[in-house]
Amino acid sequence: MTKCRVLLVDDHTMVRKGLSMLLAAYPDIEVVGEAEEGNEAVLLAQTLHPDVILMDLSMPNGLDGFLAGKKIHGLLPEIGIIALTMHDEEVFIQQAIKIGARGYILKNSQSDVLVSAIYEVHKGRPYFRTSVSEEKIKQWLETKEDEPLPSVLTDREKEIVRLTVLGFTNKQIADKLMISNKTVENHKTNIMTKLKFTTKHDLIQFAIRNGYFDIVVEK
């Protein structure tokens, strides 16, 4: 029997162990490795050549799931990437599709949904279980990425936008960029003023159009 070889990527050890125990009950699925952040995931993907990767998106250390997924898809496009996340917002789903993810499921999903996602993606079929309509997801899957628009923001402000949209708190952003909380707050105020935005929704749409999810931010 040919097994589906799976790599687990999540910054929480208990999540990885729980997934590994769950999948061990399926004789045609084999967990071949685990990674706790994106850089490790990229290395293991090149070493282990799994069939499917279950990828968390918001990992605070190293590369997050978007950047790791984009690198892996660029190097090994035959690997089926499934985003396994708590985020059900359109911006996360749309960006996951842009970096090459073939599946997207939520962490509170039933175990049969997780297993179905692995089987379907392994067969080369997309598998998305979110609150977003199938019609919209199909449109995103069939739409080529737009060219980014010019930006009036500095590189540091772009970093702040990216991390904000990904859901990082001011403290997490400050720690990641090695600046103070106050500096982060000042940057956010300047960003909203420059762009003449009043809501986070405006900022999210701006980030999508300008490709800010592709900005590499590391310590």
N, C-alpha and C positions, 0 to 999 in steps of 0.2 A: 504494500500500500504506500503510495506517495503521500507524504505528509505536507501540510501547509506550514511553512516555517515562519514564526512570528517573532518580531523584536518589540519589546515593551519599552516605552519612553515616558517617564513621569518622575517628577522631583520628589514624590512621596513614596517612601519604601513600602509602606503598608498597602498602598494602591497597587504597586507592582506585584507584591507577594499575593494579594488577593486575586488579581487577574491571572497570575501564574497558576494558582491552585484551581481556579475556575476552569481554565483551559486544559488543565491536566486530565480532566474527565473526558476529553474528546480524543480518541486514539488517532484521528487523522489531523490533529493540530499539535505542533511542537513549539514550545517557547525556546528559542535558541539563544536569547540574550536579553539583558536589561540595561537601560541607561537612565541616569538621573538628570541629565541636561543635554542640550542640543549638540555641543561639540563631541561629546562621547557617542551620541547617536549617529553622527556622521561617520565617525571612525568605525563603529561597529557595523554600520550598514555596508561599508566597503570591505570589511573583513569577513562578515558572516553571510552577506548576500541573502537576507531573508526574503520571503515572498511578500509578506505584509508587515507593515509597521503600525502599531497603535501609538499615536503621538499626542501627548498633552501639548496644549498651545501656550499657556502662560506659565513658563518656568522662570523664576526670578534670577537664577544663576546661569552664567554662560549664555549660549544661544537659546532663544525661545523656540517654540515649535514651528512658527512661521519661517524663520530664517533657516532652521535646521532642515525643515521639510523642503524648502526651496533648493538648498544645497544638494540634498539627497536626490531630489527629482532631477536636478541637472546632471548629476553624476551617474545615477542609476534609475532611469525613467521607468524601467520594468517593474520596480518595486511598488506595490500598492500601498499608499499612505492613507491611513484612516485617522482623522482627528477625533480624539476622545477627550471631551472637555465639558466644563460646566457652563460654557457660554453659548447661549441660544440666540444671540443677536445677529441680525443680517450681516453686519460688517465683518464679523468673524467668519461666518460661513462663506461669504463672497471672497474674502481674502484667502481662505483655505483652498478654495477652488483655483484661484489664481496661481498659487504656488504648486499646484499639481495634485492635491488630495483627491482621491477617488471616493472617499467615504467620510461621513461626519455623523457622529453619534454623541449623545450626552452621557455624562457619568452616572446619572440617575436612571439610565435605561435598564430594562430587564436583561438578564443574562442571555436570553434567546436572541435579543436584538444584537448584542455584541457578537455572538457567534455567527449569526446570519450575515452581519457586515463583513466578517473575515472571509466567509465562504464566497460571498458575492464579489467582493473586491479581488479575491484570489482568481476568480473566473474572468476578471476583466470588466465586470459590470459595476457601475456606480451604485453607492448605497448611502442615502442621506435620510436621517430620521430626526427632523427638527420641526419647529413651529412654522418655518418658512414654507410656502406652497411649493409643490413639486414643479409647477409651471415656471415659477421664478428661478428655481434651482436649475432647471433644464435650460433656461435662457442664459444663465451665467455660464453653464458648462459649454454652451455653443458660442459664446461671445468672446472675441479676442480682446486682450487687454488694451485699454486706451493709452495713448502717449501721455506722460505726466505733464502737468501744466507748470508754467513758471511760478516761482514762489518768492515772496518778499521776506521770508523768514531766514534767520541765520541757521547755520548747521546745528548749533546747540538748541535752538528753538524747535527745529525739526525733530531732534531727539526727544525733547520734552513732549511734543505732540504725539509721537509714535508710542511712547510709553504710557501716556495718559489714555490714549484710545485702547491700548491693550489691557487697561484696568489696573495699572500699578498705582499705589498710593503715593502721596508726596514724599513720604519717608523712604519708600522703596526706590523712587526715582532719585532722591538725594543720595542714597547709599550707592546706587548703581553708577551714578555719574560723579560721585565723590564731591558733592557740593552740599550746601546747607538747605534745610527746608524752606527757609526764607527766600533763598535764591530761586528755588523751584517756583514758589508762589509768585515772585516778581516776574519770572519768565512767562508764567501762565497769563498774568495780567497783561503783559506786553503783547503776547500772541493774540489774545482776544481783541485787544485794541487795534493792532495792526490789521487784522483781518475783518474787523468790524462785525465780529460774531457775538451772539448773546447766549447761545445754547451749545451743549456738548454735541448735539446732533449735527449742527453746522460744522463743527470741528471734525467729526467722524467722516462726513462726506468729503470734506476738503482733503483729509488724509488719504482717503481711497483714491481720489482723482489724481493726487500728486505722488502716489507711490511711496508714501512714508513708511509702509510696512516693510519695505526692503532696506531701510537704513540700519546698518549694523551698529549696535550699542553694546560695548563690552567694557568691563573695568580694565 
